[in-house]
Amino acid sequence: MLGLIATMAVIGCGTTKEHQATEQLVVSDAVDKSIQDLDFRPLSGRKVYLDASYLRSVKGPGFVNAEYVISGLRQQILGAGCLMQDAANEAEIIIEARIGALGSDDHQVTYGIPANNAFNSAASAIPNAPALPMLPEISIARREAREAAAKIAAFAYDRETRKPIWQSGVRHAVATAKDTWVMGIGPFQGGTIREKTKLVGSPIHFGHRSRKSSPAGNFERPAVDYTAETRFNQGWPEFADATHGHAMLASHEEGNGPELPTPPADSEASSESEATPTEPAATVAETPDAAGNPNSR
């Protein structure tokens, strides 16, 4: 018990006044999770155009708006090996996207007696009764949670024939942020937007964030995780370890391996001279003439 009191005295408790950054992180994380579930690899290698007509009017908190969704979709489409076109008449396939949900909710749970003004309300019914102070919160634990949801879907059709080619299906993604207080100690911050659960104002942290991989499918082209750093080699995702800085770009024209550095000109000349010996001068064969005397030919 004394140890708990000492810990509380050292750590104390905290209160978060603003939640703007947390709200933006939660909403953007929900958008990212929804987009990474869209697998555009069936359209790999085709010239496509993203029709964002039904995304223009979407507004969200802060930077999380239609522009963020459009940029995320373009990244996922390029990662699938599609050839993005700037105009619809230059594309073979039109991809149309829409948003079905984009928003967040707040929840608060108190394990104990929440702060209330019940005594003051009861006293006001008695004439000339003095005002009573508000009853403070008496809780063992308290949790504040923010939850955001995003639902993004897309489908594709042939630009000339208008026949359907592919559709993503409808699914939604949820992201959370949680603040927890236990016996006045906190907040412990967790949720899907956190890498680890940590105690604010201290180095204490535990656990780790669970990363969700790209959807599986029977495609020659490997899947690209929307939320992970990825290199591309001639438009193809490169997952091999790069040991040199120039290989991180994977922009060479031939082969899939890292491009080797070019040796100096002097070393090339010396190596060629050593590898190629000097050929002897050509000799002219001598043949005898009709009289038997040697004659050069």
C-alpha positions in Angstrom: 0.0 0.0 0.0 2.8 2.4 0.8 4.5 1.5 -2.5 1.3 2.4 -4.3 1.0 5.7 -2.5 4.6 6.5 -3.3 4.1 5.6 -7.0 1.0 7.9 -7.1 3.0 10.7 -5.5 5.8 10.4 -8.0 3.7 9.8 -11.1 0.6 11.8 -10.3 -2.2 12.1 -12.7 -2.8 14.1 -15.8 -5.6 15.6 -17.9 -5.6 16.1 -21.6 -7.2 19.5 -22.5 -7.2 19.3 -26.3 -7.9 16.3 -28.6 -7.4 17.8 -32.0 -4.3 15.8 -32.9 -5.8 12.6 -31.5 -9.0 13.1 -33.5 -7.1 13.7 -36.7 -4.9 10.6 -36.0 -7.9 8.4 -35.4 -9.8 9.5 -38.5 -6.8 9.3 -40.8 -5.9 5.9 -39.4 -9.4 4.6 -40.2 -9.1 6.0 -43.8 -5.7 4.3 -44.2 -7.0 1.0 -42.9 -10.0 1.1 -45.3 -7.8 2.0 -48.3 -5.2 -0.8 -47.6 -8.0 -3.3 -47.9 -8.6 -2.3 -51.5 -6.7 -4.6 -53.8 -6.3 -3.1 -57.3 -4.0 -5.8 -58.6 -6.6 -7.3 -61.0 -6.0 -4.0 -63.0 -2.2 -4.2 -62.9 -0.6 -3.0 -66.1 -3.7 -1.3 -67.4 -4.1 2.4 -68.1 -6.5 3.7 -65.4 -8.2 7.0 -64.5 -9.5 7.7 -60.9 -12.9 9.4 -61.1 -13.1 11.3 -57.8 -16.4 13.1 -58.6 -18.1 11.5 -55.6 -15.3 12.4 -53.1 -15.1 16.1 -53.7 -17.7 17.2 -51.1 -16.5 15.0 -48.3 -15.3 17.0 -45.3 -13.6 15.7 -42.2 -11.7 17.0 -39.2 -8.7 19.0 -40.0 -6.6 17.6 -42.8 -8.6 14.4 -43.2 -10.8 15.3 -46.1 -11.5 14.3 -49.7 -8.0 15.3 -50.8 -6.4 12.9 -48.3 -8.6 10.0 -49.5 -7.9 10.7 -53.2 -4.2 10.8 -52.6 -4.3 7.6 -50.6 -6.3 5.9 -53.4 -3.8 7.0 -56.0 -1.0 5.6 -53.9 -2.7 2.2 -53.6 -3.5 2.1 -57.3 0.1 2.9 -58.3 1.3 0.3 -55.8 -0.8 -2.3 -57.5 1.1 -1.7 -60.8 -1.6 0.3 -62.6 -0.7 3.1 -65.0 -2.3 6.2 -63.7 -3.6 8.7 -66.4 -4.4 12.4 -65.9 -7.4 12.4 -68.2 -10.2 10.0 -68.7 -9.9 9.9 -72.5 -6.3 8.6 -72.1 -7.3 5.6 -70.0 -8.6 2.2 -70.8 -10.3 1.7 -67.5 -12.2 4.1 -65.2 -12.0 3.6 -61.5 -14.8 5.3 -59.5 -14.5 5.6 -55.7 -16.9 6.7 -53.0 -17.0 7.2 -49.3 -19.8 5.7 -47.2 -18.7 6.9 -43.8 -16.1 9.2 -42.3 -16.4 10.4 -38.7 -15.6 9.8 -35.0 -17.4 9.2 -31.7 -16.3 9.8 -28.1 -17.0 7.5 -25.2 -16.4 7.9 -21.5 -16.7 5.2 -18.8 -16.3 5.7 -15.1 -15.9 2.7 -12.8 -17.2 4.3 -9.5 -19.2 7.4 -8.8 -19.0 10.1 -11.5 -19.0 13.8 -10.6 -22.6 15.0 -10.2 -24.7 17.8 -8.8 -27.4 15.7 -7.2 -27.1 17.1 -3.7 -27.3 20.7 -4.9 -30.4 19.9 -6.9 -32.1 18.2 -3.9 -31.2 21.1 -1.7 -32.7 23.7 -4.1 -36.1 22.1 -3.5 -35.9 23.3 0.2 -36.6 27.0 0.8 -33.6 29.1 2.1 -31.4 26.0 1.9 -27.7 26.8 1.3 -26.1 25.7 -2.0 -24.1 22.6 -1.7 -20.9 21.9 -3.7 -20.8 19.5 -6.5 -19.9 15.9 -5.5 -16.5 15.1 -6.9 -15.7 12.0 -8.9 -14.9 9.0 -6.8 -13.7 6.3 -9.2 -11.4 3.3 -9.2 -10.8 3.6 -12.9 -11.9 5.8 -15.8 -11.6 5.4 -19.6 -12.0 7.9 -22.4 -12.1 6.4 -25.9 -12.3 7.9 -29.3 -13.4 5.7 -32.2 -13.4 6.7 -35.9 -14.9 4.8 -38.8 -14.3 5.0 -42.6 -15.9 3.1 -45.4 -14.4 3.5 -48.8 -15.3 1.4 -51.9 -14.4 1.4 -55.6 -15.3 -0.2 -58.8 -13.9 -0.2 -62.4 -15.4 -0.3 -65.9 -14.2 -0.2 -69.5 -14.1 3.4 -70.7 -15.4 2.6 -74.2 -17.8 -0.3 -73.7 -18.9 0.8 -70.3 -18.9 -2.9 -69.2 -18.0 -3.7 -65.6 -14.5 -5.1 -64.9 -13.9 -5.1 -61.2 -15.4 -4.0 -57.8 -13.7 -3.9 -54.4 -16.7 -4.9 -52.3 -18.0 -2.8 -49.4 -16.2 -2.9 -46.0 -15.4 -0.5 -43.3 -12.4 0.1 -41.0 -12.3 1.3 -37.4 -9.5 3.1 -35.5 -9.4 3.8 -31.8 -7.6 5.9 -29.2 -8.0 5.1 -25.5 -6.9 7.0 -22.4 -7.2 5.1 -19.1 -6.8 6.2 -15.5 -6.4 3.6 -12.7 -6.5 4.8 -9.1 -5.8 8.3 -10.3 -2.7 7.3 -12.2 -2.8 8.1 -15.9 -3.6 8.6 -18.6 -2.4 5.3 -20.1 -2.6 5.9 -23.8 -3.4 3.1 -26.1 -5.5 2.1 -29.2 -4.8 1.4 -32.8 -3.1 4.7 -33.4 -0.4 4.1 -30.8 2.6 2.0 -31.4 2.6 1.0 -27.7 0.5 1.6 -24.7 2.3 4.3 -22.7 1.9 6.4 -19.6 1.9 10.1 -20.5 4.8 12.0 -19.0 6.9 8.9 -18.2 9.0 6.4 -20.1 6.8 3.5 -19.0 5.3 1.6 -22.0 4.3 -1.9 -22.9 2.8 -4.0 -25.7 3.1 -3.2 -29.4 0.9 -2.3 -32.3 -0.5 -5.1 -34.3 0.1 -4.5 -38.0 -2.3 -5.7 -40.6 -0.8 -7.0 -43.8 -2.2 -6.6 -47.3 -5.0 -8.9 -48.5 -3.9 -12.2 -49.9 -4.6 -13.1 -53.5 -3.4 -15.4 -56.3 -1.5 -12.8 -58.4 1.9 -12.8 -60.0 2.5 -9.3 -58.6 3.1 -9.3 -54.9 0.9 -7.2 -52.6 2.1 -3.9 -51.4 1.3 -2.9 -47.8 -0.2 0.6 -48.0 1.1 1.5 -44.5 4.6 0.3 -45.0 7.7 1.8 -46.7 8.2 0.2 -50.1 10.8 0.5 -52.9 9.9 0.0 -56.6 12.1 -1.3 -59.4 10.7 -0.4 -62.8 7.3 -0.2 -61.2 7.6 -3.6 -59.5 7.8 -3.7 -55.7 11.2 -4.6 -54.4 11.4 -6.4 -51.1 15.1 -7.4 -51.1 17.5 -5.9 -48.6 19.4 -2.9 -50.1 22.9 -2.5 -48.8 23.9 0.6 -50.8 22.2 4.0 -51.0 21.8 3.9 -54.8 20.1 0.5 -54.5 17.4 2.0 -52.3 16.0 3.8 -55.3 15.9 0.6 -57.4 15.9 2.7 -60.6 18.3 0.8 -62.8 17.1 -0.4 -66.2 18.4 -3.9 -66.3 17.9 -6.7 -63.8 16.2 -6.7 -60.4 19.4 -6.7 -58.3 21.2 -3.7 -57.0 23.3 -1.8 -59.5 27.0 -2.1 -59.0 29.2 1.1 -58.8 31.1 1.9 -62.0 34.9 1.5 -61.6 37.2 4.4 -62.5 38.4 4.9 -66.1 42.0 4.1 -65.3 41.3 0.8 -63.8 39.1 -0.2 -66.8 41.9 0.6 -69.2 44.5 -1.3 -67.2 42.3 -4.3 -66.7 41.5 -4.5 -70.5 45.2 -4.3 -71.4 46.0 -7.1 -68.9 43.1 -9.2 -70.0 43.8 -8.9 -73.8 47.4 -9.8 -74.8 49.0 -8.2 -77.9 48.5 -10.3 -81.0 51.7 -11.2 -83.0 52.2 -9.7 -86.5 50.8 -11.8 -89.2 53.5 -13.9 -91.1 53.5 -14.5 -94.8 53.8 -18.1 -95.8 56.6 -19.0 -98.2 56.1 -21.5 -101.0 58.6 -22.8 -103.6 58.2 -21.7 -107.2 58.4 -24.0 -110.2 62.3 -23.9 -110.1 62.4 -24.9 -106.5 63.4 -21.4 -105.2 61.4 -20.1 -102.2 58.9 -17.5 -103.1 56.8 -15.3 -100.8 53.0 -15.3 -101.4 
